[in-house]
Amino acid sequence: MGHRVIQWGTGNVGFHSLRHIIRHPELELVGVHAHNPDKNGKDAARLCGLSEDTGIQATNDVDALLALQADVVVYTVKGETRPHEVIPELERILSSGTHVASTSMISFVYPAWADSALREPLEKACKEGNSTFYVNGVDPGFSGDVLPLAALQLADQVDEVRVQELCDYSTYEDPEFTGVSFGFGRTADYTPPIAYPGVLRGAWGGMVQMMADRIGVELDEIRESFERCYTGEAFDTPMMHVPRDTCAAVRFQLEGMAHGRTVVVTEHVNRLSDSIAPEWPQPPEGRRGVHRCIVTGNPSVQLECFLRGEDGDHNTGGVQATAMRVINAIPAVCDHGPGLVSTL
């Protein structure tokens, strides 16, 4: 058996992460943390839809979990809305000497970008525990680091690096977080959390800054933009009921500017129906989602990534891939020196 792993969080991403860890021949699941008291005492397999019990029961006893002396915690808790709880929890894990591979706290995709009030306690914890903290996913994450790093190997005279997520979110059954955050199903007088100044920059700006630093461009600023499109007719989706005259698509961009022009851009277009805002960028015909990197240069390069889950759905594939992005990084995280690390 390989690395000893604790799964921390059993929600949207944690459900799939737990399935992959249990099935993985080189990982040993030794513990599961669940915040929900209704999940405590339940076998890990039951929490992720598998039929064969593992003998590992979920608990919210942090001391008992850390006493297991696992190699790594796979941390998939939704932390962006409650950093005052999550940062102390991560401090405790890291200072115990346990590495963390996380899909949570996405500003740490590029640790230098993260707010110092969040970053400094974790740096101290890593030093105390001789541990490593790595955050990634699909977007932010893979689409903004691996895809452009690959594309740039084929390009010269680069004018712009653009990363896109163009996805139909209608089957993404996460209305409480993603739905609310993006403002889906809400009228124009509702301001979704990601529309407030600085929120997009805090979450996705690290991808822009990382790539600018990687290619040696000093940015003058990172500009935010956010748009919504509304439906004229009510309709239903697996995510939610979408009333008439409410938001059914969003588009946002972060533009890294240098010398008066864009040089690094991350762009999202997320719809609840492919008929909404047809003039906005679309996935290729026959696809309901794409993660795309376009490097405009000489030559120009375009790479596209399509995800499909074990149930055939592209959004399930995105959640599974988010989990696998950090699960597959476990050996590298455990072998790395202590501190906060990025893909670079």
Phi and psi restraints in degrees (value plus and minus 20) as a CYANA .aco file:
   2 GLY   PHI    -112.2   -72.2
   2 GLY   PSI    -145.2  -105.2
   3 HIS   PHI     -91.7   -51.7
   3 HIS   PSI     120.6   160.6
   4 ARG   PHI    -108.3   -68.3
   4 ARG   PSI     106.2   146.2
   5 VAL   PHI    -146.3  -106.3
   5 VAL   PSI     118.8   158.8
   6 ILE   PHI    -128.9   -88.9
   6 ILE   PSI     108.7   148.7
   7 GLN   PHI    -109.5   -69.5
   7 GLN   PSI     104.3   144.3
   8 TRP   PHI    -136.0   -96.0
   8 TRP   PSI      81.2   121.2
   9 GLY   PHI      91.5   131.5
   9 GLY   PSI     112.1   152.1
  10 THR   PHI    -148.6  -108.6
  10 THR   PSI      11.2    51.2
  11 GLY   PHI    -109.2   -69.2
  11 GLY   PSI    -160.2  -120.2
  12 ASN   PHI     -78.5   -38.5
  12 ASN   PSI     -70.4   -30.4
  13 VAL   PHI    -102.6   -62.6
  13 VAL   PSI     -59.5   -19.5
  14 GLY   PHI     -79.6   -39.6
  14 GLY   PSI     -54.0   -14.0
  15 PHE   PHI     -75.3   -35.3
  15 PHE   PSI     -69.7   -29.7
  16 HIS   PHI     -95.1   -55.1
  16 HIS   PSI     -57.6   -17.6
  17 SER   PHI     -78.6   -38.6
  17 SER   PSI     -64.3   -24.3
  18 LEU   PHI     -81.8   -41.8
  18 LEU   PSI     -61.8   -21.8
  19 ARG   PHI     -79.3   -39.3
  19 ARG   PSI     -64.8   -24.8
  20 HIS   PHI     -88.7   -48.7
  20 HIS   PSI     -59.5   -19.5
  21 ILE   PHI     -84.7   -44.7
  21 ILE   PSI     -64.1   -24.1
  22 ILE   PHI     -80.4   -40.4
  22 ILE   PSI     -59.5   -19.5
  23 ARG   PHI    -101.8   -61.8
  23 ARG   PSI     -34.6     5.4
  24 HIS   PHI     -95.6   -55.6
  24 HIS   PSI     104.6   144.6
  25 PRO   PHI     -90.5   -50.5
  25 PRO   PSI     -36.7     3.3
  26 GLU   PHI    -129.4   -89.4
  26 GLU   PSI      -9.2    30.8
  27 LEU   PHI    -144.3  -104.3
  27 LEU   PSI     124.0   164.0
  28 GLU   PHI    -138.5   -98.5
  28 GLU   PSI      92.1   132.1
  29 LEU   PHI     -92.7   -52.7
  29 LEU   PSI     101.4   141.4
  30 VAL   PHI    -136.0   -96.0
  30 VAL   PSI     -32.3     7.7
  31 GLY   PHI    -185.1  -145.1
  31 GLY   PSI     137.2   177.2
  32 VAL   PHI    -157.4  -117.4
  32 VAL   PSI     107.4   147.4
  33 HIS   PHI    -122.7   -82.7
  33 HIS   PSI     110.3   150.3
  34 ALA   PHI    -150.3  -110.3
  34 ALA   PSI     106.9   146.9
  35 HIS   PHI     -93.3   -53.3
  35 HIS   PSI     -55.1   -15.1
  36 ASN   PHI     -90.9   -50.9
  36 ASN   PSI      98.2   138.2
  37 PRO   PHI     -82.2   -42.2
  37 PRO   PSI     -43.3    -3.3
  38 ASP   PHI     -87.6   -47.6
  38 ASP   PSI     -39.4     0.6
  39 LYS   PHI    -112.3   -72.3
  39 LYS   PSI     -36.9     3.1
  40 ASN   PHI     -82.9   -42.9
  40 ASN   PSI     115.9   155.9
  41 GLY   PHI      68.4   108.4
  41 GLY   PSI     -27.1    12.9
  42 LYS   PHI    -108.9   -68.9
  42 LYS   PSI     124.6   164.6
  43 ASP   PHI     -84.7   -44.7
  43 ASP   PSI     124.1   164.1
  44 ALA   PHI     -74.4   -34.4
  44 ALA   PSI     -58.5   -18.5
  45 ALA   PHI     -81.4   -41.4
  45 ALA   PSI     -58.0   -18.0
  46 ARG   PHI     -88.8   -48.8
  46 ARG   PSI     -44.5    -4.5
  47 LEU   PHI    -101.5   -61.5
  47 LEU   PSI     -29.8    10.2
  48 CYS   PHI    -152.0  -112.0
  48 CYS   PSI      -0.7    39.3
  49 GLY   PHI      57.6    97.6
  49 GLY   PSI      -2.1    37.9
  50 LEU   PHI    -116.4   -76.4
  50 LEU   PSI     132.0   172.0
  51 SER   PHI    -112.9   -72.9
  51 SER   PSI     -47.2    -7.2
  52 GLU   PHI    -114.8   -74.8
  52 GLU   PSI      97.2   137.2
  53 ASP   PHI     -79.0   -39.0
  53 ASP   PSI     127.3   167.3
  54 THR   PHI    -118.6   -78.6
  54 THR   PSI     -39.8     0.2
  55 GLY   PHI      64.4   104.4
  55 GLY   PSI     -20.9    19.1
  56 ILE   PHI    -122.3   -82.3
  56 ILE   PSI     100.0   140.0
  57 GLN   PHI    -125.1   -85.1
  57 GLN   PSI     122.9   162.9
  58 ALA   PHI     -90.1   -50.1
  58 ALA   PSI     128.4   168.4
  59 THR   PHI    -171.5  -131.5
  59 THR   PSI     139.8   179.8
  60 ASN   PHI    -130.5   -90.5
  60 ASN   PSI      -2.4    37.6
  61 ASP   PHI    -105.5   -65.5
  61 ASP   PSI      77.2   117.2
  62 VAL   PHI     -84.1   -44.1
  62 VAL   PSI     -62.6   -22.6
  63 ASP   PHI     -78.9   -38.9
  63 ASP   PSI     -63.7   -23.7
  64 ALA   PHI     -84.7   -44.7
  64 ALA   PSI     -58.3   -18.3
  65 LEU   PHI     -88.7   -48.7
  65 LEU   PSI     -64.3   -24.3
  66 LEU   PHI     -88.4   -48.4
  66 LEU   PSI     -46.5    -6.5
  67 ALA   PHI     -88.2   -48.2
  67 ALA   PSI     -34.8     5.2
  68 LEU   PHI     -91.4   -51.4
  68 LEU   PSI     -35.6     4.4
  69 GLN   PHI      32.8    72.8
  69 GLN   PSI      29.7    69.7
  70 ALA   PHI     -87.4   -47.4
  70 ALA   PSI     139.4   179.4
  71 ASP   PHI     -92.7   -52.7
  71 ASP   PSI     -58.2   -18.2
  72 VAL   PHI    -173.0  -133.0
  72 VAL   PSI     127.5   167.5
  73 VAL   PHI    -125.4   -85.4
  73 VAL   PSI     109.1   149.1
  74 VAL   PHI    -113.6   -73.6
  74 VAL   PSI      89.6   129.6
  75 TYR   PHI    -125.8   -85.8
  75 TYR   PSI      90.2   130.2
  76 THR   PHI    -141.5  -101.5
  76 THR   PSI       0.4    40.4
  77 VAL   PHI     -86.8   -46.8
  77 VAL   PSI     122.6   162.6
  78 LYS   PHI     -96.0   -56.0
  78 LYS   PSI      83.6   123.6
  79 GLY   PHI    -129.0   -89.0
  79 GLY   PSI     -32.2     7.8
  80 GLU   PHI     -82.3   -42.3
  80 GLU   PSI     -50.0   -10.0
  81 THR   PHI    -110.6   -70.6
  81 THR   PSI     -26.1    13.9
  82 ARG   PHI    -164.6  -124.6
  82 ARG   PSI      37.0    77.0
  83 PRO   PHI     -82.0   -42.0
  83 PRO   PSI     -45.6    -5.6
  84 HIS   PHI     -84.8   -44.8
  84 HIS   PSI     -40.5    -0.5
  85 GLU   PHI    -117.0   -77.0
  85 GLU   PSI     -59.8   -19.8
  86 VAL   PHI     -94.2   -54.2
  86 VAL   PSI     -62.3   -22.3
  87 ILE   PHI     -81.0   -41.0
  87 ILE   PSI     -67.4   -27.4
  88 PRO   PHI     -80.8   -40.8
  88 PRO   PSI     -54.2   -14.2
  89 GLU   PHI     -86.4   -46.4
  89 GLU   PSI     -63.9   -23.9
  90 LEU   PHI     -85.1   -45.1
  90 LEU   PSI     -59.1   -19.1
  91 GLU   PHI     -76.0   -36.0
  91 GLU   PSI     -64.8   -24.8
  92 ARG   PHI     -83.6   -43.6
  92 ARG   PSI     -61.8   -21.8
  93 ILE   PHI     -86.3   -46.3
  93 ILE   PSI     -70.3   -30.3
  94 LEU   PHI     -85.6   -45.6
  94 LEU   PSI     -60.3   -20.3
  95 SER   PHI     -90.1   -50.1
  95 SER   PSI     -37.3     2.7
  96 SER   PHI     -96.5   -56.5
  96 SER   PSI     -30.9     9.1
  97 GLY   PHI      79.1   119.1
  97 GLY   PSI     -11.0    29.0
  98 THR   PHI    -119.3   -79.3
  98 THR   PSI     107.9   147.9
  99 HIS   PHI     -88.2   -48.2
  99 HIS   PSI     138.5   178.5
 100 VAL   PHI    -151.8  -111.8
 100 VAL   PSI     106.9   146.9
 101 ALA   PHI    -133.7   -93.7
 101 ALA   PSI      95.9   135.9
 102 SER   PHI    -147.5  -107.5
 102 SER   PSI     124.4   164.4
 103 THR   PHI    -120.5   -80.5
 103 THR   PSI     -20.0    20.0
 104 SER   PHI    -119.3   -79.3
 104 SER   PSI     137.0   177.0
 105 MET   PHI      42.7    82.7
 105 MET   PSI      44.3    84.3
 106 ILE   PHI     -89.1   -49.1
 106 ILE   PSI     -33.2     6.8
 107 SER   PHI     -84.7   -44.7
 107 SER   PSI     -39.4     0.6
 108 PHE   PHI    -103.1   -63.1
 108 PHE   PSI     -15.1    24.9
 109 VAL   PHI     -72.7   -32.7
 109 VAL   PSI     -54.6   -14.6
 110 TYR   PHI    -148.5  -108.5
 110 TYR   PSI      74.2   114.2
 111 PRO   PHI     -74.0   -34.0
 111 PRO   PSI     -54.6   -14.6
 112 ALA   PHI     -81.7   -41.7
 112 ALA   PSI     -41.8    -1.8
 113 TRP   PHI    -102.9   -62.9
 113 TRP   PSI     -45.6    -5.6
 114 ALA   PHI     -85.0   -45.0
 114 ALA   PSI     129.8   169.8
 115 ASP   PHI     -77.1   -37.1
 115 ASP   PSI     114.7   154.7
 116 SER   PHI     -81.8   -41.8
 116 SER   PSI     -49.7    -9.7
 117 ALA   PHI     -86.1   -46.1
 117 ALA   PSI     -46.7    -6.7
 118 LEU   PHI    -110.4   -70.4
 118 LEU   PSI     -57.8   -17.8
 119 ARG   PHI     -92.3   -52.3
 119 ARG   PSI     -64.1   -24.1
 120 GLU   PHI     -83.3   -43.3
 120 GLU   PSI     -60.9   -20.9
 121 PRO   PHI     -82.7   -42.7
 121 PRO   PSI     -53.9   -13.9
 122 LEU   PHI     -95.3   -55.3
 122 LEU   PSI     -55.0   -15.0
 123 GLU   PHI     -80.9   -40.9
 123 GLU   PSI     -62.8   -22.8
 124 LYS   PHI     -84.0   -44.0
 124 LYS   PSI     -62.0   -22.0
 125 ALA   PHI     -84.3   -44.3
 125 ALA   PSI     -59.9   -19.9
 126 CYS   PHI     -83.3   -43.3
 126 CYS   PSI     -59.7   -19.7
 127 LYS   PHI     -85.4   -45.4
 127 LYS   PSI     -63.8   -23.8
 128 GLU   PHI     -85.0   -45.0
 128 GLU   PSI     -59.6   -19.6
 129 GLY   PHI    -116.4   -76.4
 129 GLY   PSI     -21.4    18.6
 130 ASN   PHI      34.0    74.0
 130 ASN   PSI      24.9    64.9
 131 SER   PHI    -141.0  -101.0
 131 SER   PSI     147.4   187.4
 132 THR   PHI    -143.4  -103.4
 132 THR   PSI     120.2   160.2
 133 PHE   PHI    -143.1  -103.1
 133 PHE   PSI     102.7   142.7
 134 TYR   PHI    -152.9  -112.9
 134 TYR   PSI     109.9   149.9
 135 VAL   PHI    -140.3  -100.3
 135 VAL   PSI     113.1   153.1
 136 ASN   PHI    -181.6  -141.6
 136 ASN   PSI    -192.1  -152.1
 137 GLY   PHI     153.7   193.7
 137 GLY   PSI    -168.5  -128.5
 138 VAL   PHI    -118.1   -78.1
 138 VAL   PSI     -71.6   -31.6
 139 ASP   PHI    -175.5  -135.5
 139 ASP   PSI      86.1   126.1
 140 PRO   PHI     -86.7   -46.7
 140 PRO   PSI     128.9   168.9
 141 GLY   PHI     117.0   157.0
 141 GLY   PSI    -140.2  -100.2
 142 PHE   PHI     -69.3   -29.3
 142 PHE   PSI     -65.6   -25.6
 143 SER   PHI     -85.3   -45.3
 143 SER   PSI     -45.9    -5.9
 144 GLY   PHI    -125.5   -85.5
 144 GLY   PSI     -21.4    18.6
 145 ASP   PHI    -143.5  -103.5
 145 ASP   PSI     -82.6   -42.6
 146 VAL   PHI     -84.5   -44.5
 146 VAL   PSI     -65.7   -25.7
 147 LEU   PHI     -81.1   -41.1
 147 LEU   PSI     -72.5   -32.5
 148 PRO   PHI     -87.0   -47.0
 148 PRO   PSI     -54.0   -14.0
 149 LEU   PHI     -82.0   -42.0
 149 LEU   PSI     -57.8   -17.8
 150 ALA   PHI     -88.9   -48.9
 150 ALA   PSI     -66.3   -26.3
 151 ALA   PHI     -84.2   -44.2
 151 ALA   PSI     -57.8   -17.8
 152 LEU   PHI     -85.9   -45.9
 152 LEU   PSI     -39.8     0.2
 153 GLN   PHI     -89.4   -49.4
 153 GLN   PSI     -34.0     6.0
 154 LEU   PHI    -129.6   -89.6
 154 LEU   PSI     -20.6    19.4
 155 ALA   PHI    -135.7   -95.7
 155 ALA   PSI     140.5   180.5
 156 ASP   PHI    -162.7  -122.7
 156 ASP   PSI     145.0   185.0
 157 GLN   PHI      28.3    68.3
 157 GLN   PSI      33.8    73.8
 158 VAL   PHI     -94.0   -54.0
 158 VAL   PSI     106.1   146.1
 159 ASP   PHI    -116.0   -76.0
 159 ASP   PSI     -59.5   -19.5
 160 GLU   PHI    -173.8  -133.8
 160 GLU   PSI     122.2   162.2
 161 VAL   PHI    -134.8   -94.8
 161 VAL   PSI      99.4   139.4
 162 ARG   PHI    -142.8  -102.8
 162 ARG   PSI     106.8   146.8
 163 VAL   PHI    -131.2   -91.2
 163 VAL   PSI     112.6   152.6
 164 GLN   PHI    -146.7  -106.7
 164 GLN   PSI     120.7   160.7
 165 GLU   PHI    -136.4   -96.4
 165 GLU   PSI      95.4   135.4
 166 LEU   PHI    -140.1  -100.1
 166 LEU   PSI      80.7   120.7
 167 CYS   PHI    -159.8  -119.8
 167 CYS   PSI     117.6   157.6
 168 ASP   PHI     -97.2   -57.2
 168 ASP   PSI      95.7   135.7
 169 TYR   PHI    -114.5   -74.5
 169 TYR   PSI     -11.7    28.3
 170 SER   PHI     -81.2   -41.2
 170 SER   PSI     -49.2    -9.2
 171 THR   PHI    -117.1   -77.1
 171 THR   PSI     -12.2    27.8
 172 TYR   PHI    -107.0   -67.0
 172 TYR   PSI      77.0   117.0
 173 GLU   PHI    -102.2   -62.2
 173 GLU   PSI      51.2    91.2
 174 ASP   PHI    -160.9  -120.9
 174 ASP   PSI      37.9    77.9
 175 PRO   PHI     -87.6   -47.6
 175 PRO   PSI     -49.9    -9.9
 176 GLU   PHI     -88.5   -48.5
 176 GLU   PSI     -52.8   -12.8
 177 PHE   PHI    -127.4   -87.4
 177 PHE   PSI     -85.2   -45.2
 178 THR   PHI     -84.2   -44.2
 178 THR   PSI     -64.9   -24.9
 179 GLY   PHI     -78.6   -38.6
 179 GLY   PSI     -68.0   -28.0
 180 VAL   PHI     -87.7   -47.7
 180 VAL   PSI     -64.8   -24.8
 181 SER   PHI     -81.0   -41.0
 181 SER   PSI     -59.4   -19.4
 182 PHE   PHI    -106.6   -66.6
 182 PHE   PSI     -37.2     2.8
 183 GLY   PHI      65.6   105.6
 183 GLY   PSI      -1.8    38.2
 184 PHE   PHI     -82.6   -42.6
 184 PHE   PSI     119.8   159.8
 185 GLY   PHI      53.8    93.8
 185 GLY   PSI      -9.5    30.5
 186 ARG   PHI    -131.9   -91.9
 186 ARG   PSI     132.1   172.1
 187 THR   PHI     -98.5   -58.5
 187 THR   PSI     152.7   192.7
 188 ALA   PHI     -86.1   -46.1
 188 ALA   PSI     -40.4    -0.4
 189 ASP   PHI    -101.4   -61.4
 189 ASP   PSI     -23.1    16.9
 190 TYR   PHI    -112.8   -72.8
 190 TYR   PSI     110.5   150.5
 191 THR   PHI    -120.9   -80.9
 191 THR   PSI      89.5   129.5
 192 PRO   PHI     -89.0   -49.0
 192 PRO   PSI     132.1   172.1
 193 PRO   PHI     -72.7   -32.7
 193 PRO   PSI     -59.5   -19.5
 194 ILE   PHI     -94.0   -54.0
 194 ILE   PSI     -27.5    12.5
 195 ALA   PHI    -106.5   -66.5
 195 ALA   PSI     -33.0     7.0
 196 TYR   PHI     -90.2   -50.2
 196 TYR   PSI     120.0   160.0
 197 PRO   PHI     -74.6   -34.6
 197 PRO   PSI     111.8   151.8
 198 GLY   PHI      74.7   114.7
 198 GLY   PSI     -38.7     1.3
 199 VAL   PHI     -90.4   -50.4
 199 VAL   PSI     -69.4   -29.4
 200 LEU   PHI     -80.4   -40.4
 200 LEU   PSI     -61.8   -21.8
 201 ARG   PHI     -82.6   -42.6
 201 ARG   PSI     -61.5   -21.5
 202 GLY   PHI     -85.7   -45.7
 202 GLY   PSI     -56.8   -16.8
 203 ALA   PHI    -103.7   -63.7
 203 ALA   PSI     -67.8   -27.8
 204 TRP   PHI    -126.4   -86.4
 204 TRP   PSI     -29.6    10.4
 205 GLY   PHI     -83.5   -43.5
 205 GLY   PSI     -47.6    -7.6
 206 GLY   PHI     -81.2   -41.2
 206 GLY   PSI     -55.7   -15.7
 207 MET   PHI     -82.9   -42.9
 207 MET   PSI     -62.5   -22.5
 208 VAL   PHI     -85.7   -45.7
 208 VAL   PSI     -66.8   -26.8
 209 GLN   PHI     -86.2   -46.2
 209 GLN   PSI     -59.2   -19.2
 210 MET   PHI     -78.2   -38.2
 210 MET   PSI     -67.3   -27.3
 211 MET   PHI     -91.0   -51.0
 211 MET   PSI     -56.5   -16.5
 212 ALA   PHI     -81.9   -41.9
 212 ALA   PSI     -63.4   -23.4
 213 ASP   PHI     -84.6   -44.6
 213 ASP   PSI     -58.0   -18.0
 214 ARG   PHI     -84.9   -44.9
 214 ARG   PSI     -57.3   -17.3
 215 ILE   PHI    -114.9   -74.9
 215 ILE   PSI     -18.4    21.6
 216 GLY   PHI      58.7    98.7
 216 GLY   PSI      12.4    52.4
 217 VAL   PHI    -128.6   -88.6
 217 VAL   PSI     108.1   148.1
 218 GLU   PHI    -108.4   -68.4
 218 GLU   PSI      97.4   137.4
 219 LEU   PHI    -100.6   -60.6
 219 LEU   PSI     121.5   161.5
 220 ASP   PHI    -101.2   -61.2
 220 ASP   PSI     -56.1   -16.1
 221 GLU   PHI    -187.5  -147.5
 221 GLU   PSI     146.0   186.0
 222 ILE   PHI    -141.2  -101.2
 222 ILE   PSI      95.7   135.7
 223 ARG   PHI    -113.2   -73.2
 223 ARG   PSI     119.8   159.8
 224 GLU   PHI    -125.3   -85.3
 224 GLU   PSI     125.4   165.4
 225 SER   PHI    -165.3  -125.3
 225 SER   PSI     126.3   166.3
 226 PHE   PHI    -165.3  -125.3
 226 PHE   PSI     108.0   148.0
 227 GLU   PHI    -150.3  -110.3
 227 GLU   PSI     133.8   173.8
 228 ARG   PHI    -149.1  -109.1
 228 ARG   PSI     132.9   172.9
 229 CYS   PHI    -148.1  -108.1
 229 CYS   PSI     120.8   160.8
 230 TYR   PHI    -133.3   -93.3
 230 TYR   PSI     129.9   169.9
 231 THR   PHI    -112.4   -72.4
 231 THR   PSI     120.4   160.4
 232 GLY   PHI    -104.5   -64.5
 232 GLY   PSI     -32.1     7.9
 233 GLU   PHI    -153.7  -113.7
 233 GLU   PSI     122.2   162.2
 234 ALA   PHI     -90.7   -50.7
 234 ALA   PSI     127.7   167.7
 235 PHE   PHI    -175.5  -135.5
 235 PHE   PSI     144.9   184.9
 236 ASP   PHI    -133.1   -93.1
 236 ASP   PSI     124.9   164.9
 237 THR   PHI    -155.9  -115.9
 237 THR   PSI     144.1   184.1
 238 PRO   PHI     -79.2   -39.2
 238 PRO   PSI     -50.1   -10.1
 239 MET   PHI     -89.3   -49.3
 239 MET   PSI     -65.5   -25.5
 240 MET   PHI    -192.7  -152.7
 240 MET   PSI     146.0   186.0
 241 HIS   PHI    -101.2   -61.2
 241 HIS   PSI     112.7   152.7
 242 VAL   PHI    -131.4   -91.4
 242 VAL   PSI      83.9   123.9
 243 PRO   PHI     -87.6   -47.6
 243 PRO   PSI     141.6   181.6
 244 ARG   PHI     -81.0   -41.0
 244 ARG   PSI     125.8   165.8
 245 ASP   PHI      43.1    83.1
 245 ASP   PSI      10.9    50.9
 246 THR   PHI    -141.5  -101.5
 246 THR   PSI     149.3   189.3
 247 CYS   PHI     -88.0   -48.0
 247 CYS   PSI     108.4   148.4
 248 ALA   PHI    -146.6  -106.6
 248 ALA   PSI     -19.4    20.6
 249 ALA   PHI    -179.9  -139.9
 249 ALA   PSI     126.6   166.6
 250 VAL   PHI    -151.4  -111.4
 250 VAL   PSI     132.3   172.3
 251 ARG   PHI    -158.0  -118.0
 251 ARG   PSI     107.9   147.9
 252 PHE   PHI    -160.4  -120.4
 252 PHE   PSI     135.5   175.5
 253 GLN   PHI    -160.1  -120.1
 253 GLN   PSI     128.5   168.5
 254 LEU   PHI    -140.8  -100.8
 254 LEU   PSI     102.4   142.4
 255 GLU   PHI    -134.2   -94.2
 255 GLU   PSI      95.0   135.0
 256 GLY   PHI    -100.4   -60.4
 256 GLY   PSI      98.6   138.6
 257 MET   PHI    -125.4   -85.4
 257 MET   PSI     118.2   158.2
 258 ALA   PHI    -165.3  -125.3
 258 ALA   PSI     109.9   149.9
 259 HIS   PHI      35.5    75.5
 259 HIS   PSI      17.8    57.8
 260 GLY   PHI      61.5   101.5
 260 GLY   PSI     -10.7    29.3
 261 ARG   PHI    -162.0  -122.0
 261 ARG   PSI     142.8   182.8
 262 THR   PHI     -96.9   -56.9
 262 THR   PSI     118.5   158.5
 263 VAL   PHI    -145.1  -105.1
 263 VAL   PSI     -53.6   -13.6
 264 VAL   PHI    -153.6  -113.6
 264 VAL   PSI     106.1   146.1
 265 VAL   PHI    -152.9  -112.9
 265 VAL   PSI     117.6   157.6
 266 THR   PHI    -138.0   -98.0
 266 THR   PSI     112.9   152.9
 267 GLU   PHI    -153.9  -113.9
 267 GLU   PSI     115.9   155.9
 268 HIS   PHI    -140.6  -100.6
 268 HIS   PSI     117.3   157.3
 269 VAL   PHI    -150.6  -110.6
 269 VAL   PSI      94.9   134.9
 270 ASN   PHI    -146.8  -106.8
 270 ASN   PSI     103.4   143.4
 271 ARG   PHI    -139.5   -99.5
 271 ARG   PSI     139.3   179.3
 272 LEU   PHI    -123.3   -83.3
 272 LEU   PSI     -22.1    17.9
 273 SER   PHI    -178.2  -138.2
 273 SER   PSI     119.6   159.6
 274 ASP   PHI     -92.7   -52.7
 274 ASP   PSI     -26.4    13.6
 275 SER   PHI    -106.4   -66.4
 275 SER   PSI     -29.8    10.2
 276 ILE   PHI    -106.2   -66.2
 276 ILE   PSI     115.2   155.2
 277 ALA   PHI      28.9    68.9
 277 ALA   PSI      37.4    77.4
 278 PRO   PHI     -84.3   -44.3
 278 PRO   PSI     -38.1     1.9
 279 GLU   PHI     -98.1   -58.1
 279 GLU   PSI     -36.3     3.7
 280 TRP   PHI     -95.9   -55.9
 280 TRP   PSI     140.3   180.3
 281 PRO   PHI     -73.2   -33.2
 281 PRO   PSI     122.2   162.2
 282 GLN   PHI    -143.5  -103.5
 282 GLN   PSI     134.6   174.6
 283 PRO   PHI     -86.5   -46.5
 283 PRO   PSI     145.8   185.8
 284 PRO   PHI     -78.4   -38.4
 284 PRO   PSI     133.3   173.3
 285 GLU   PHI     -76.2   -36.2
 285 GLU   PSI     114.7   154.7
 286 GLY   PHI      68.1   108.1
 286 GLY   PSI     -23.7    16.3
 287 ARG   PHI    -134.8   -94.8
 287 ARG   PSI     124.0   164.0
 288 ARG   PHI    -122.7   -82.7
 288 ARG   PSI     -19.9    20.1
 289 GLY   PHI    -188.6  -148.6
 289 GLY   PSI     129.6   169.6
 290 VAL   PHI    -171.5  -131.5
 290 VAL   PSI     124.8   164.8
 291 HIS   PHI    -129.8   -89.8
 291 HIS   PSI     100.8   140.8
 292 ARG   PHI    -148.8  -108.8
 292 ARG   PSI     121.4   161.4
 293 CYS   PHI    -142.6  -102.6
 293 CYS   PSI     107.9   147.9
 294 ILE   PHI    -139.0   -99.0
 294 ILE   PSI      95.5   135.5
 295 VAL   PHI    -123.0   -83.0
 295 VAL   PSI      95.3   135.3
 296 THR   PHI    -112.2   -72.2
 296 THR   PSI      96.0   136.0
 297 GLY   PHI    -187.0  -147.0
 297 GLY   PSI    -168.8  -128.8
 298 ASN   PHI    -158.7  -118.7
 298 ASN   PSI      72.2   112.2
 299 PRO   PHI    -102.3   -62.3
 299 PRO   PSI     143.0   183.0
 300 SER   PHI    -103.9   -63.9
 300 SER   PSI     132.4   172.4
 301 VAL   PHI    -155.8  -115.8
 301 VAL   PSI     116.8   156.8
 302 GLN   PHI    -149.7  -109.7
 302 GLN   PSI     102.4   142.4
 303 LEU   PHI    -135.6   -95.6
 303 LEU   PSI     119.0   159.0
 304 GLU   PHI    -148.6  -108.6
 304 GLU   PSI     119.4   159.4
 305 CYS   PHI    -143.1  -103.1
 305 CYS   PSI     105.9   145.9
 306 PHE   PHI    -136.4   -96.4
 306 PHE   PSI     113.6   153.6
 307 LEU   PHI    -135.7   -95.7
 307 LEU   PSI     122.6   162.6
 308 ARG   PHI    -162.6  -122.6
 308 ARG   PSI     109.2   149.2
 309 GLY   PHI    -101.7   -61.7
 309 GLY   PSI     156.2   196.2
 310 GLU   PHI     -86.5   -46.5
 310 GLU   PSI     -36.7     3.3
 311 ASP   PHI    -114.0   -74.0
 311 ASP   PSI     -16.9    23.1
 312 GLY   PHI      71.3   111.3
 312 GLY   PSI     -25.5    14.5
 313 ASP   PHI    -112.6   -72.6
 313 ASP   PSI     122.2   162.2
 314 HIS   PHI     -91.0   -51.0
 314 HIS   PSI     -53.1   -13.1
 315 ASN   PHI     -92.6   -52.6
 315 ASN   PSI     -57.0   -17.0
 316 THR   PHI     -80.7   -40.7
 316 THR   PSI     -61.4   -21.4
 317 GLY   PHI     -79.7   -39.7
 317 GLY   PSI     -58.5   -18.5
 318 GLY   PHI     -85.1   -45.1
 318 GLY   PSI     -60.4   -20.4
 319 VAL   PHI     -90.5   -50.5
 319 VAL   PSI     -61.9   -21.9
 320 GLN   PHI     -80.9   -40.9
 320 GLN   PSI     -64.3   -24.3
 321 ALA   PHI     -86.4   -46.4
 321 ALA   PSI     -54.2   -14.2
 322 THR   PHI     -78.6   -38.6
 322 THR   PSI     -66.3   -26.3
 323 ALA   PHI     -84.8   -44.8
 323 ALA   PSI     -64.6   -24.6
 324 MET   PHI     -87.8   -47.8
 324 MET   PSI     -45.7    -5.7
 325 ARG   PHI     -79.5   -39.5
 325 ARG   PSI     -57.9   -17.9
 326 VAL   PHI    -112.1   -72.1
 326 VAL   PSI     -50.7   -10.7
 327 ILE   PHI     -83.2   -43.2
 327 ILE   PSI     -64.1   -24.1
 328 ASN   PHI     -88.5   -48.5
 328 ASN   PSI     -36.9     3.1
 329 ALA   PHI    -107.4   -67.4
 329 ALA   PSI     -25.5    14.5
 330 ILE   PHI     -73.8   -33.8
 330 ILE   PSI     -69.3   -29.3
 331 PRO   PHI     -78.2   -38.2
 331 PRO   PSI     -62.8   -22.8
 332 ALA   PHI     -87.3   -47.3
 332 ALA   PSI     -59.6   -19.6
 333 VAL   PHI     -83.1   -43.1
 333 VAL   PSI     -65.5   -25.5
 334 CYS   PHI     -88.2   -48.2
 334 CYS   PSI     -47.6    -7.6
 335 ASP   PHI    -106.7   -66.7
 335 ASP   PSI     -32.9     7.1
 336 HIS   PHI     -98.2   -58.2
 336 HIS   PSI     139.9   179.9
 337 GLY   PHI     -89.2   -49.2
 337 GLY   PSI     145.0   185.0
 338 PRO   PHI     -87.8   -47.8
 338 PRO   PSI     131.7   171.7
 339 GLY   PHI     110.7   150.7
 339 GLY   PSI    -194.7  -154.7
 340 LEU   PHI    -113.7   -73.7
 340 LEU   PSI     103.0   143.0
 341 VAL   PHI    -144.3  -104.3
 341 VAL   PSI     135.1   175.1
 342 SER   PHI    -134.5   -94.5
 342 SER   PSI     159.9   199.9
 343 THR   PHI     -78.6   -38.6
 343 THR   PSI     -54.0   -14.0
